[in-house]
């Protein structure tokens, strides 16, 4: 995690997912995911701002995105 030492605002977070995807030869690889955070806002918001039901639903096949987010992919892992 990288952050501004004066304001404590986070600028980026990098993490790794072990065996996150399968390569063409059948071997599993670790995915490196970096999130860059910018355009901070200190405006308040309601707790329902982050309700999962607004973005995904669960049916017999598992989790699926809502129609508004059809270009997105849900990634789940079972490493626990």
Biopython code that builds the backbone (N, CA, C, O; Angstrom):
import numpy as np
from Bio.PDB.StructureBuilder import StructureBuilder

atoms = [
    (1, "UNK", "N", (0.855, -1.158, 0.000)),
    (1, "UNK", "CA", (0.000, 0.000, 0.000)),
    (1, "UNK", "C", (0.905, 1.225, 0.000)),
    (1, "UNK", "O", (1.879, 1.289, 0.750)),
    (2, "UNK", "N", (0.579, 2.188, -0.840)),
    (2, "UNK", "CA", (1.299, 3.460, -0.864)),
    (2, "UNK", "C", (0.332, 4.560, -0.440)),
    (2, "UNK", "O", (-0.825, 4.582, -0.862)),
    (3, "UNK", "N", (0.809, 5.450, 0.382)),
    (3, "UNK", "CA", (-0.048, 6.538, 0.864)),
    (3, "UNK", "C", (0.773, 7.788, 1.109)),
    (3, "UNK", "O", (1.997, 7.737, 1.223)),
    (4, "UNK", "N", (0.070, 8.918, 1.189)),
    (4, "UNK", "CA", (0.682, 10.200, 1.479)),
    (4, "UNK", "C", (0.929, 10.280, 2.987)),
    (4, "UNK", "O", (-0.016, 10.185, 3.770)),
    (5, "UNK", "N", (2.188, 10.454, 3.404)),
    (5, "UNK", "CA", (2.528, 10.459, 4.825)),
    (5, "UNK", "C", (2.005, 11.693, 5.559)),
    (5, "UNK", "O", (1.955, 11.699, 6.789)),
    (6, "UNK", "N", (1.619, 12.725, 4.834)),
    (6, "UNK", "CA", (1.083, 13.930, 5.469)),
    (6, "UNK", "C", (-0.428, 13.855, 5.654)),
    (6, "UNK", "O", (-0.949, 14.259, 6.694)),
    (7, "UNK", "N", (-1.130, 13.340, 4.655)),
    (7, "UNK", "CA", (-2.593, 13.304, 4.710)),
    (7, "UNK", "C", (-3.153, 11.913, 4.997)),
    (7, "UNK", "O", (-4.332, 11.776, 5.326)),
    (8, "UNK", "N", (-2.317, 10.882, 4.875)),
    (8, "UNK", "CA", (-2.704, 9.478, 5.032)),
    (8, "UNK", "C", (-3.668, 8.994, 3.951)),
    (8, "UNK", "O", (-4.288, 7.942, 4.105)),
    (9, "UNK", "N", (-3.801, 9.746, 2.868)),
    (9, "UNK", "CA", (-4.643, 9.306, 1.755)),
    (9, "UNK", "C", (-3.895, 8.235, 0.965)),
    (9, "UNK", "O", (-2.737, 8.416, 0.591)),
    (10, "UNK", "N", (-4.573, 7.128, 0.721)),
    (10, "UNK", "CA", (-3.972, 6.009, 0.002)),
    (10, "UNK", "C", (-3.921, 6.352, -1.481)),
    (10, "UNK", "O", (-4.897, 6.849, -2.042)),
    (11, "UNK", "N", (-2.777, 6.085, -2.116)),
    (11, "UNK", "CA", (-2.650, 6.336, -3.551)),
    (11, "UNK", "C", (-2.706, 5.045, -4.365)),
    (11, "UNK", "O", (-3.148, 5.063, -5.514)),
    (12, "UNK", "N", (-2.262, 3.916, -3.783)),
    (12, "UNK", "CA", (-2.378, 2.645, -4.500)),
    (12, "UNK", "C", (-2.266, 1.472, -3.531)),
    (12, "UNK", "O", (-1.653, 1.567, -2.468)),
    (13, "UNK", "N", (-2.886, 0.359, -3.941)),
    (13, "UNK", "CA", (-2.819, -0.896, -3.201)),
    (13, "UNK", "C", (-2.507, -1.990, -4.210)),
    (13, "UNK", "O", (-3.157, -2.082, -5.251)),
    (14, "UNK", "N", (-1.518, -2.819, -3.904)),
    (14, "UNK", "CA", (-1.167, -3.943, -4.768)),
    (14, "UNK", "C", (-1.297, -5.227, -3.960)),
    (14, "UNK", "O", (-0.817, -5.312, -2.829)),
    (15, "UNK", "N", (-1.952, -6.224, -4.550)),
    (15, "UNK", "CA", (-2.038, -7.519, -3.889)),
    (15, "UNK", "C", (-1.965, -8.629, -4.923)),
    (15, "UNK", "O", (-2.101, -8.384, -6.122)),
    (16, "UNK", "N", (-1.752, -9.843, -4.455)),
    (16, "UNK", "CA", (-1.559, -11.001, -5.326)),
    (16, "UNK", "C", (-2.596, -12.065, -5.005)),
    (16, "UNK", "O", (-2.924, -12.284, -3.839)),
    (17, "UNK", "N", (-3.114, -12.730, -6.037)),
    (17, "UNK", "CA", (-4.026, -13.856, -5.876)),
    (17, "UNK", "C", (-3.323, -15.112, -6.380)),
    (17, "UNK", "O", (-3.066, -15.250, -7.576)),
    (18, "UNK", "N", (-3.019, -16.014, -5.474)),
    (18, "UNK", "CA", (-2.330, -17.256, -5.818)),
    (18, "UNK", "C", (-3.261, -18.150, -6.640)),
    (18, "UNK", "O", (-4.433, -18.310, -6.300)),
    (19, "UNK", "N", (-2.740, -18.728, -7.717)),
    (19, "UNK", "CA", (-3.507, -19.618, -8.601)),
    (19, "UNK", "C", (-4.793, -18.950, -9.094)),
    (19, "UNK", "O", (-5.856, -19.571, -9.111)),
    (20, "UNK", "N", (-4.687, -17.718, -9.483)),
    (20, "UNK", "CA", (-5.866, -16.943, -9.857)),
    (20, "UNK", "C", (-6.359, -17.242, -11.266)),
    (20, "UNK", "O", (-7.545, -17.066, -11.544)),
    (21, "UNK", "N", (-5.494, -17.683, -12.151)),
    (21, "UNK", "CA", (-5.933, -17.988, -13.507)),
    (21, "UNK", "C", (-5.061, -19.074, -14.126)),
    (21, "UNK", "O", (-3.915, -19.284, -13.728)),
    (22, "UNK", "N", (-5.635, -19.752, -15.106)),
    (22, "UNK", "CA", (-4.931, -20.851, -15.765)),
    (22, "UNK", "C", (-4.308, -20.357, -17.055)),
    (22, "UNK", "O", (-4.964, -19.703, -17.866)),
    (23, "UNK", "N", (-3.020, -20.679, -17.240)),
    (23, "UNK", "CA", (-2.322, -20.306, -18.462)),
    (23, "UNK", "C", (-2.614, -21.337, -19.542)),
    (23, "UNK", "O", (-3.180, -22.392, -19.260)),
    (24, "UNK", "N", (-2.231, -21.035, -20.776)),
    (24, "UNK", "CA", (-2.538, -21.899, -21.916)),
    (24, "UNK", "C", (-1.969, -23.310, -21.769)),
    (24, "UNK", "O", (-2.558, -24.253, -22.298)),
    (25, "UNK", "N", (-0.866, -23.487, -21.084)),
    (25, "UNK", "CA", (-0.259, -24.811, -20.903)),
    (25, "UNK", "C", (-0.882, -25.613, -19.774)),
    (25, "UNK", "O", (-0.462, -26.741, -19.514)),
    (26, "UNK", "N", (-1.876, -25.051, -19.101)),
    (26, "UNK", "CA", (-2.532, -25.747, -18.001)),
    (26, "UNK", "C", (-1.985, -25.403, -16.632)),
    (26, "UNK", "O", (-2.554, -25.812, -15.619)),
    (27, "UNK", "N", (-0.885, -24.654, -16.581)),
    (27, "UNK", "CA", (-0.326, -24.285, -15.282)),
    (27, "UNK", "C", (-1.087, -23.090, -14.709)),
    (27, "UNK", "O", (-1.645, -22.272, -15.440)),
    (28, "UNK", "N", (-1.091, -23.018, -13.395)),
    (28, "UNK", "CA", (-1.784, -21.927, -12.708)),
    (28, "UNK", "C", (-0.792, -20.806, -12.423)),
    (28, "UNK", "O", (0.379, -21.063, -12.143)),
    (29, "UNK", "N", (-1.256, -19.577, -12.494)),
    (29, "UNK", "CA", (-0.399, -18.420, -12.248)),
    (29, "UNK", "C", (-0.985, -17.521, -11.177)),
    (29, "UNK", "O", (-2.187, -17.524, -10.911)),
    (30, "UNK", "N", (-0.098, -16.757, -10.578)),
    (30, "UNK", "CA", (-0.493, -15.770, -9.588)),
    (30, "UNK", "C", (-0.829, -14.462, -10.303)),
    (30, "UNK", "O", (-0.084, -14.009, -11.172)),
    (31, "UNK", "N", (-1.939, -13.873, -9.932)),
    (31, "UNK", "CA", (-2.349, -12.600, -10.519)),
    (31, "UNK", "C", (-1.889, -11.461, -9.611)),
    (31, "UNK", "O", (-2.035, -11.528, -8.391)),
    (32, "UNK", "N", (-1.341, -10.429, -10.215)),
    (32, "UNK", "CA", (-0.964, -9.215, -9.488)),
    (32, "UNK", "C", (-2.027, -8.174, -9.796)),
    (32, "UNK", "O", (-2.268, -7.849, -10.958)),
    (33, "UNK", "N", (-2.660, -7.655, -8.758)),
    (33, "UNK", "CA", (-3.724, -6.671, -8.930)),
    (33, "UNK", "C", (-3.295, -5.383, -8.241)),
    (33, "UNK", "O", (-2.969, -5.378, -7.054)),
    (34, "UNK", "N", (-3.298, -4.300, -8.995)),
    (34, "UNK", "CA", (-2.958, -2.991, -8.450)),
    (34, "UNK", "C", (-4.145, -2.058, -8.620)),
    (34, "UNK", "O", (-4.682, -1.915, -9.718)),
    (35, "UNK", "N", (-4.544, -1.431, -7.538)),
    (35, "UNK", "CA", (-5.619, -0.438, -7.576)),
    (35, "UNK", "C", (-5.004, 0.929, -7.334)),
    (35, "UNK", "O", (-4.366, 1.153, -6.305)),
    (36, "UNK", "N", (-5.192, 1.838, -8.271)),
    (36, "UNK", "CA", (-4.748, 3.218, -8.105)),
    (36, "UNK", "C", (-5.937, 4.030, -7.643)),
    (36, "UNK", "O", (-7.005, 3.980, -8.255)),
    (37, "UNK", "N", (-5.761, 4.775, -6.573)),
    (37, "UNK", "CA", (-6.857, 5.521, -5.956)),
    (37, "UNK", "C", (-6.582, 7.010, -6.107)),
    (37, "UNK", "O", (-5.501, 7.490, -5.767)),
    (38, "UNK", "N", (-7.569, 7.733, -6.618)),
    (38, "UNK", "CA", (-7.409, 9.172, -6.828)),
    (38, "UNK", "C", (-8.779, 9.848, -6.744)),
    (38, "UNK", "O", (-9.805, 9.180, -6.610)),
    (39, "UNK", "N", (-8.782, 11.142, -6.821)),
    (39, "UNK", "CA", (-10.014, 11.940, -6.798)),
    (39, "UNK", "C", (-10.801, 11.730, -5.505)),
    (39, "UNK", "O", (-12.000, 11.455, -5.536)),
    (40, "UNK", "N", (-10.115, 11.861, -4.376)),
    (40, "UNK", "CA", (-10.753, 11.694, -3.073)),
    (40, "UNK", "C", (-11.886, 12.687, -2.886)),
    (40, "UNK", "O", (-11.844, 13.807, -3.394)),
    (41, "UNK", "N", (-12.882, 12.264, -2.159)),
    (41, "UNK", "CA", (-13.980, 13.141, -1.778)),
    (41, "UNK", "C", (-14.247, 12.938, -0.296)),
    (41, "UNK", "O", (-14.244, 11.807, 0.189)),
    (42, "UNK", "N", (-14.472, 13.998, 0.404)),
    (42, "UNK", "CA", (-14.789, 13.892, 1.830)),
    (42, "UNK", "C", (-16.281, 14.044, 2.080)),
    (42, "UNK", "O", (-16.712, 14.172, 3.226)),
    (43, "UNK", "N", (-17.070, 14.032, 1.012)),
    (43, "UNK", "CA", (-18.523, 14.140, 1.152)),
    (43, "UNK", "C", (-19.077, 12.877, 1.826)),
    (43, "UNK", "O", (-18.589, 11.772, 1.588)),
    (44, "UNK", "N", (-20.085, 13.054, 2.654)),
    (44, "UNK", "CA", (-20.678, 11.901, 3.340)),
    (44, "UNK", "C", (-21.601, 11.131, 2.398)),
    (44, "UNK", "O", (-22.079, 11.672, 1.401)),
    (45, "UNK", "N", (-21.845, 9.869, 2.726)),
    (45, "UNK", "CA", (-22.751, 9.033, 1.948)),
    (45, "UNK", "C", (-23.460, 8.074, 2.889)),
    (45, "UNK", "O", (-23.024, 7.867, 4.022)),
    (46, "UNK", "N", (-24.548, 7.494, 2.417)),
    (46, "UNK", "CA", (-25.329, 6.575, 3.238)),
    (46, "UNK", "C", (-24.700, 5.182, 3.208)),
    (46, "UNK", "O", (-23.965, 4.860, 2.274)),
    (47, "UNK", "N", (-24.975, 4.361, 4.206)),
    (47, "UNK", "CA", (-24.422, 2.996, 4.227)),
    (47, "UNK", "C", (-24.837, 2.145, 3.020)),
    (47, "UNK", "O", (-24.090, 1.239, 2.650)),
    (48, "UNK", "N", (-25.994, 2.396, 2.387)),
    (48, "UNK", "CA", (-26.401, 1.582, 1.230)),
    (48, "UNK", "C", (-25.580, 1.890, -0.008)),
    (48, "UNK", "O", (-25.791, 1.264, -1.047)),
    (49, "UNK", "N", (-24.677, 2.807, 0.064)),
    (49, "UNK", "CA", (-23.812, 3.112, -1.075)),
    (49, "UNK", "C", (-23.042, 1.877, -1.527)),
    (49, "UNK", "O", (-22.766, 1.717, -2.716)),
    (50, "UNK", "N", (-22.693, 0.998, -0.581)),
    (50, "UNK", "CA", (-21.897, -0.194, -0.888)),
    (50, "UNK", "C", (-22.705, -1.491, -0.835)),
    (50, "UNK", "O", (-22.114, -2.564, -0.714)),
    (51, "UNK", "N", (-24.019, -1.429, -0.920)),
    (51, "UNK", "CA", (-24.827, -2.647, -0.894)),
    (51, "UNK", "C", (-24.488, -3.547, -2.082)),
    (51, "UNK", "O", (-24.570, -3.119, -3.234)),
    (52, "UNK", "N", (-24.113, -4.774, -1.803)),
    (52, "UNK", "CA", (-23.754, -5.723, -2.863)),
    (52, "UNK", "C", (-24.913, -5.963, -3.824)),
    (52, "UNK", "O", (-24.693, -6.163, -5.019)),
    (53, "UNK", "N", (-26.129, -5.947, -3.322)),
    (53, "UNK", "CA", (-27.299, -6.243, -4.149)),
    (53, "UNK", "C", (-27.458, -5.273, -5.320)),
    (53, "UNK", "O", (-28.145, -5.588, -6.293)),
    (54, "UNK", "N", (-26.841, -4.117, -5.237)),
    (54, "UNK", "CA", (-26.917, -3.159, -6.344)),
    (54, "UNK", "C", (-26.052, -3.591, -7.522)),
    (54, "UNK", "O", (-26.277, -3.150, -8.650)),
    (55, "UNK", "N", (-25.062, -4.452, -7.271)),
    (55, "UNK", "CA", (-24.087, -4.814, -8.289)),
    (55, "UNK", "C", (-24.161, -6.274, -8.729)),
    (55, "UNK", "O", (-23.971, -6.583, -9.906)),
    (56, "UNK", "N", (-24.437, -7.173, -7.778)),
    (56, "UNK", "CA", (-24.461, -8.603, -8.092)),
    (56, "UNK", "C", (-25.680, -9.274, -7.468)),
    (56, "UNK", "O", (-26.275, -8.756, -6.524)),
    (57, "UNK", "N", (-26.041, -10.438, -8.013)),
    (57, "UNK", "CA", (-27.080, -11.282, -7.427)),
    (57, "UNK", "C", (-26.557, -12.712, -7.398)),
    (57, "UNK", "O", (-25.530, -13.019, -8.004)),
    (58, "UNK", "N", (-27.257, -13.567, -6.703)),
    (58, "UNK", "CA", (-26.869, -14.985, -6.640)),
    (58, "UNK", "C", (-28.043, -15.815, -7.130)),
    (58, "UNK", "O", (-29.175, -15.629, -6.685)),
    (59, "UNK", "N", (-27.766, -16.737, -8.055)),
    (59, "UNK", "CA", (-28.781, -17.654, -8.524)),
    (59, "UNK", "C", (-28.248, -19.078, -8.406)),
    (59, "UNK", "O", (-27.247, -19.299, -7.723)),
    (60, "UNK", "N", (-28.892, -20.051, -9.056)),
    (60, "UNK", "CA", (-28.482, -21.454, -8.953)),
    (60, "UNK", "C", (-27.051, -21.681, -9.449)),
    (60, "UNK", "O", (-26.360, -22.563, -8.941)),
    (61, "UNK", "N", (-26.595, -20.892, -10.441)),
    (61, "UNK", "CA", (-25.233, -21.056, -10.970)),
    (61, "UNK", "C", (-24.179, -20.352, -10.124)),
    (61, "UNK", "O", (-22.988, -20.617, -10.292)),
    (62, "UNK", "N", (-24.577, -19.477, -9.235)),
    (62, "UNK", "CA", (-23.621, -18.724, -8.418)),
    (62, "UNK", "C", (-23.880, -17.236, -8.529)),
    (62, "UNK", "O", (-25.012, -16.814, -8.765)),
    (63, "UNK", "N", (-22.846, -16.446, -8.361)),
    (63, "UNK", "CA", (-22.966, -14.994, -8.419)),
    (63, "UNK", "C", (-22.978, -14.516, -9.866)),
    (63, "UNK", "O", (-22.214, -15.014, -10.693)),
    (64, "UNK", "N", (-23.836, -13.561, -10.169)),
    (64, "UNK", "CA", (-23.897, -12.954, -11.504)),
    (64, "UNK", "C", (-24.008, -11.441, -11.340)),
    (64, "UNK", "O", (-24.563, -10.951, -10.357)),
    (65, "UNK", "N", (-23.473, -10.709, -12.318)),
    (65, "UNK", "CA", (-23.541, -9.250, -12.254)),
    (65, "UNK", "C", (-24.913, -8.770, -12.701)),
    (65, "UNK", "O", (-25.587, -9.439, -13.484)),
    (66, "UNK", "N", (-25.313, -7.643, -12.217)),
    (66, "UNK", "CA", (-26.564, -7.008, -12.662)),
    (66, "UNK", "C", (-26.363, -6.521, -14.095)),
    (66, "UNK", "O", (-25.226, -6.293, -14.508)),
    (67, "UNK", "N", (-27.453, -6.354, -14.867)),
    (67, "UNK", "CA", (-27.330, -5.945, -16.270)),
    (67, "UNK", "C", (-26.489, -4.689, -16.497)),
    (67, "UNK", "O", (-25.822, -4.577, -17.525)),
    (68, "UNK", "N", (-26.510, -3.759, -15.574)),
    (68, "UNK", "CA", (-25.726, -2.533, -15.717)),
    (68, "UNK", "C", (-24.227, -2.818, -15.757)),
    (68, "UNK", "O", (-23.462, -2.014, -16.289)),
    (69, "UNK", "N", (-23.802, -3.946, -15.205)),
    (69, "UNK", "CA", (-22.382, -4.269, -15.087)),
    (69, "UNK", "C", (-21.990, -5.477, -15.927)),
    (69, "UNK", "O", (-21.086, -6.218, -15.541)),
    (70, "UNK", "N", (-22.638, -5.693, -17.054)),
    (70, "UNK", "CA", (-22.375, -6.871, -17.881)),
    (70, "UNK", "C", (-20.939, -6.930, -18.397)),
    (70, "UNK", "O", (-20.476, -8.019, -18.736)),
    (71, "UNK", "N", (-20.226, -5.839, -18.471)),
    (71, "UNK", "CA", (-18.841, -5.852, -18.936)),
    (71, "UNK", "C", (-17.846, -6.242, -17.849)),
    (71, "UNK", "O", (-16.645, -6.309, -18.114)),
    (72, "UNK", "N", (-18.323, -6.501, -16.626)),
    (72, "UNK", "CA", (-17.447, -6.817, -15.509)),
    (72, "UNK", "C", (-17.431, -8.314, -15.239)),
    (72, "UNK", "O", (-18.336, -9.036, -15.657)),
    (73, "UNK", "N", (-16.404, -8.775, -14.543)),
    (73, "UNK", "CA", (-16.246, -10.184, -14.209)),
    (73, "UNK", "C", (-16.164, -10.329, -12.687)),
    (73, "UNK", "O", (-15.507, -9.536, -12.013)),
    (74, "UNK", "N", (-16.831, -11.337, -12.163)),
    (74, "UNK", "CA", (-16.748, -11.642, -10.736)),
    (74, "UNK", "C", (-15.663, -12.689, -10.552)),
    (74, "UNK", "O", (-15.687, -13.742, -11.189)),
    (75, "UNK", "N", (-14.706, -12.388, -9.672)),
    (75, "UNK", "CA", (-13.616, -13.323, -9.408)),
    (75, "UNK", "C", (-13.777, -13.807, -7.967)),
    (75, "UNK", "O", (-13.820, -13.005, -7.035)),
    (76, "UNK", "N", (-13.862, -15.107, -7.798)),
    (76, "UNK", "CA", (-13.939, -15.686, -6.455)),
    (76, "UNK", "C", (-12.786, -16.672, -6.307)),
    (76, "UNK", "O", (-12.353, -17.287, -7.281)),
    (77, "UNK", "N", (-12.299, -16.813, -5.091)),
    (77, "UNK", "CA", (-11.232, -17.768, -4.811)),
    (77, "UNK", "C", (-11.656, -18.669, -3.685)),
    (77, "UNK", "O", (-12.503, -18.296, -2.874)),
    (78, "UNK", "N", (-11.084, -19.844, -3.621)),
    (78, "UNK", "CA", (-11.386, -20.791, -2.555)),
    (78, "UNK", "C", (-10.154, -21.099, -1.717)),
    (78, "UNK", "O", (-10.075, -22.155, -1.090)),
    (79, "UNK", "N", (-9.187, -20.174, -1.703)),
    (79, "UNK", "CA", (-7.982, -20.364, -0.904)),
    (79, "UNK", "C", (-8.235, -19.930, 0.535)),
    (79, "UNK", "O", (-8.091, -18.754, 0.870)),
    (80, "UNK", "N", (-8.612, -20.885, 1.382)),
    (80, "UNK", "CA", (-8.767, -20.596, 2.800)),
    (80, "UNK", "C", (-8.529, -21.828, 3.602)),
    (80, "UNK", "O", (-8.613, -21.792, 4.829)),
]
sb = StructureBuilder()
sb.init_structure("model")
sb.init_model(0)
sb.init_chain("A")
sb.init_seg("    ")
for serial, (resi, resn, name, xyz) in enumerate(atoms, 1):
    if name == "N":
        sb.init_residue(resn, " ", resi, " ")
    sb.init_atom(name, np.array(xyz, "f"), 0.0, 1.0, " ", f" {name:<3s}", serial, name[0])
structure = sb.get_structure()
